[in-house]
Amino acid sequence: MTKEEFKVIFSTKLVEAYPTIEVNTFTTKLYWDHFKETPVEKFAEAIHRAVSELSFFPKIGELNKYLEAISGILSFDEVYLKIEEILDKSYSGSWKSSDYPEIVVSTIKKIGGVSNIRQMAAESKHILIKKTYKEIAQDLRRGNNGTKRLR
């Protein structure tokens, strides 16, 4: 999205919907830096959903959740549970990547595979999976193709 498109959506659809909030240039720049690579249609839809559902000005994380829903991206919790399921299955047999959403398989591959994940301490595993998930989800939110096969 261009900076002009962002400004129009941000100021007319978001800021105007919450008249009691004062948005300064730092806040605007922070949101721009975070969402500048998001397709304009997805950003506008996320803003629309946030305004219709939230009583308070949405945080970046809240808008990200709307973008994930719009893009068909599983939540972090869903991905983490599926990875735990795969770890359990791999003890007793094997698992097929074709049985799982692409974002789950991509996360496992980027970390180094099931055996690598299994060797991690619980806290380290959670942190690394979350970091990897965020990177992959951000790339998927920015892209227009392939989002239908993520669930």
TORVEX-789259 format. One record per residue (C-alpha): residue number from 1; residue in three letters; x, y, z. Coordinates in Angstrom, 1 decimal. Example, Ala and Ser with C-alpha at 12.3 -4.5 7.8 and 13.67 -1.06 7.14 Angstrom:
<lovos>
LOVO  num  residu       u       v       w
LOVO    1     ALA    12.3    -4.5     7.8
LOVO    2     SER    13.7    -1.1     7.1
</lovos>
This chain:
<lovos>
LOVO  num  residu       u       v       w
LOVO    1     MET     0.0     0.0     0.0
LOVO    2     THR     1.2     3.5    -0.6
LOVO    3     LYS     1.7     6.0     2.1
LOVO    4     GLU    -1.2     8.1     0.7
LOVO    5     GLU    -3.6     5.1     0.8
LOVO    6     PHE    -2.5     4.4     4.3
LOVO    7     LYS    -3.1     8.0     5.4
LOVO    8     VAL    -6.6     8.0     4.0
LOVO    9     ILE    -7.6     4.7     5.5
LOVO   10     PHE    -5.9     5.4     8.9
LOVO   11     SER    -7.3     8.9     9.3
LOVO   12     THR   -10.7     8.6     7.8
LOVO   13     LYS   -11.7     5.1     8.8
LOVO   14     LEU    -9.8     4.5    12.0
LOVO   15     VAL    -9.0     7.8    13.7
LOVO   16     GLU   -12.4     9.3    12.9
LOVO   17     ALA   -14.1     6.3    14.4
LOVO   18     TYR   -12.6     7.0    17.8
LOVO   19     PRO   -13.0    10.8    18.3
LOVO   20     THR   -11.8    10.8    21.9
LOVO   21     ILE    -8.3     9.5    21.0
LOVO   22     GLU    -5.5    11.8    20.0
LOVO   23     VAL    -3.2    10.2    17.5
LOVO   24     ASN     0.2    11.9    17.2
LOVO   25     THR     2.8    11.6    14.4
LOVO   26     PHE     4.8     9.0    16.3
LOVO   27     THR     1.7     6.7    16.6
LOVO   28     THR     0.9     7.2    12.9
LOVO   29     LYS     4.5     6.4    11.9
LOVO   30     LEU     4.5     3.3    14.1
LOVO   31     TYR     1.3     2.0    12.4
LOVO   32     TRP     2.7     2.9     9.0
LOVO   33     ASP     6.0     1.1     9.6
LOVO   34     HIS     4.1    -2.0    10.7
LOVO   35     PHE     1.5    -2.1     8.0
LOVO   36     LYS     3.2    -0.5     5.0
LOVO   37     GLU     3.7    -3.8     3.2
LOVO   38     THR     0.1    -5.0     3.8
LOVO   39     PRO    -2.1    -5.0     0.7
LOVO   40     VAL    -4.4    -2.0     0.9
LOVO   41     GLU    -7.6    -4.1     0.6
LOVO   42     LYS    -6.6    -6.3     3.5
LOVO   43     PHE    -5.7    -3.3     5.7
LOVO   44     ALA    -9.0    -1.6     4.9
LOVO   45     GLU   -10.9    -4.7     5.8
LOVO   46     ALA    -9.0    -5.2     9.0
LOVO   47     ILE    -9.7    -1.6    10.0
LOVO   48     HIS   -13.4    -2.0     9.1
LOVO   49     ARG   -13.7    -5.1    11.3
LOVO   50     ALA   -11.8    -3.5    14.2
LOVO   51     VAL   -14.0    -0.4    14.1
LOVO   52     SER   -17.2    -2.5    14.1
LOVO   53     GLU   -16.1    -4.8    16.9
LOVO   54     LEU   -13.8    -2.8    19.3
LOVO   55     SER   -14.8    -0.1    21.8
LOVO   56     PHE   -11.3     1.3    21.9
LOVO   57     PHE    -8.7     2.3    19.4
LOVO   58     PRO    -7.1    -1.0    18.2
LOVO   59     LYS    -3.5    -1.9    19.0
LOVO   60     ILE    -1.2    -3.2    16.3
LOVO   61     GLY    -1.6    -6.8    17.6
LOVO   62     GLU    -5.4    -6.6    17.4
LOVO   63     LEU    -5.2    -5.4    13.8
LOVO   64     ASN    -2.8    -8.2    13.1
LOVO   65     LYS    -5.4   -10.7    14.3
LOVO   66     TYR    -7.9    -9.3    12.0
LOVO   67     LEU    -5.4    -9.5     9.1
LOVO   68     GLU    -4.7   -13.1     9.9
LOVO   69     ALA    -8.4   -13.9     9.9
LOVO   70     ILE    -8.9   -12.1     6.6
LOVO   71     SER    -6.0   -14.0     5.1
LOVO   72     GLY    -7.1   -17.4     6.4
LOVO   73     ILE    -4.0   -17.8     8.6
LOVO   74     LEU    -4.2   -20.0    11.6
LOVO   75     SER    -3.6   -18.4    15.0
LOVO   76     PHE    -0.4   -19.0    16.9
LOVO   77     ASP    -2.2   -21.1    19.4
LOVO   78     GLU    -3.7   -23.3    16.6
LOVO   79     VAL    -0.3   -23.7    15.0
LOVO   80     TYR     1.4   -24.5    18.4
LOVO   81     LEU    -1.3   -27.2    19.2
LOVO   82     LYS    -0.8   -28.8    15.8
LOVO   83     ILE     3.0   -28.9    16.2
LOVO   84     GLU     2.5   -30.5    19.6
LOVO   85     GLU     0.2   -33.1    18.0
LOVO   86     ILE     2.9   -33.8    15.3
LOVO   87     LEU     5.5   -34.2    18.1
LOVO   88     ASP     3.2   -36.8    19.8
LOVO   89     LYS     2.5   -38.6    16.5
LOVO   90     SER     6.1   -38.8    15.6
LOVO   91     TYR     6.9   -40.8    18.7
LOVO   92     SER     4.5   -43.6    17.8
LOVO   93     GLY     4.9   -43.5    14.1
LOVO   94     SER     5.0   -41.0    11.4
LOVO   95     TRP     3.1   -37.9    10.4
LOVO   96     LYS     2.4   -36.7     6.8
LOVO   97     SER     2.9   -33.1     6.0
LOVO   98     SER     0.0   -33.3     3.6
LOVO   99     ASP    -2.3   -33.8     6.6
LOVO  100     TYR    -1.4   -30.4     8.1
LOVO  101     PRO    -1.8   -26.8     7.1
LOVO  102     GLU     1.1   -25.3     5.2
LOVO  103     ILE     1.9   -22.7     7.9
LOVO  104     VAL     2.4   -25.6    10.4
LOVO  105     VAL     4.7   -27.5     8.1
LOVO  106     SER     6.6   -24.3     7.1
LOVO  107     THR     7.2   -23.5    10.8
LOVO  108     ILE     8.5   -27.0    11.5
LOVO  109     LYS    10.8   -26.9     8.5
LOVO  110     LYS    12.1   -23.4     9.2
LOVO  111     ILE    13.0   -24.5    12.8
LOVO  112     GLY    14.9   -27.5    11.6
LOVO  113     GLY    12.4   -30.4    11.7
LOVO  114     VAL    10.6   -32.4    14.4
LOVO  115     SER    13.7   -33.9    15.9
LOVO  116     ASN    15.2   -30.5    16.4
LOVO  117     ILE    12.1   -29.2    18.1
LOVO  118     ARG    11.9   -32.2    20.3
LOVO  119     GLN    15.3   -31.6    21.7
LOVO  120     MET    14.4   -28.1    22.9
LOVO  121     ALA    13.5   -27.1    26.4
LOVO  122     ALA     9.8   -26.2    26.7
LOVO  123     GLU    10.3   -22.5    27.1
LOVO  124     SER    12.9   -22.3    24.3
LOVO  125     LYS    10.6   -24.3    22.0
LOVO  126     HIS     7.7   -22.0    22.7
LOVO  127     ILE     9.8   -18.9    22.1
LOVO  128     LEU    11.3   -20.2    18.8
LOVO  129     ILE     8.0   -21.5    17.4
LOVO  130     LYS     6.3   -18.1    18.2
LOVO  131     LYS     9.1   -16.1    16.6
LOVO  132     THR     9.1   -18.4    13.5
LOVO  133     TYR     5.3   -18.3    13.3
LOVO  134     LYS     5.3   -14.5    13.4
LOVO  135     GLU     7.8   -14.3    10.5
LOVO  136     ILE     5.8   -16.7     8.4
LOVO  137     ALA     2.5   -15.2     9.2
LOVO  138     GLN     3.8   -11.7     8.4
LOVO  139     ASP     5.0   -12.9     5.0
LOVO  140     LEU     1.7   -14.5     4.3
LOVO  141     ARG    -0.3   -11.4     5.3
LOVO  142     ARG     1.8    -9.4     2.9
LOVO  143     GLY     1.3   -11.8     0.0
LOVO  144     ASN    -1.9   -12.2    -2.0
LOVO  145     ASN    -1.3   -15.7    -3.2
LOVO  146     GLY    -1.5   -19.0    -1.4
LOVO  147     THR    -3.6   -17.8     1.5
LOVO  148     LYS    -6.5   -20.2     0.7
LOVO  149     ARG    -4.4   -23.3     1.5
LOVO  150     LEU    -3.3   -22.2     4.9
LOVO  151     ARG    -6.2   -23.8     6.9
</lovos>
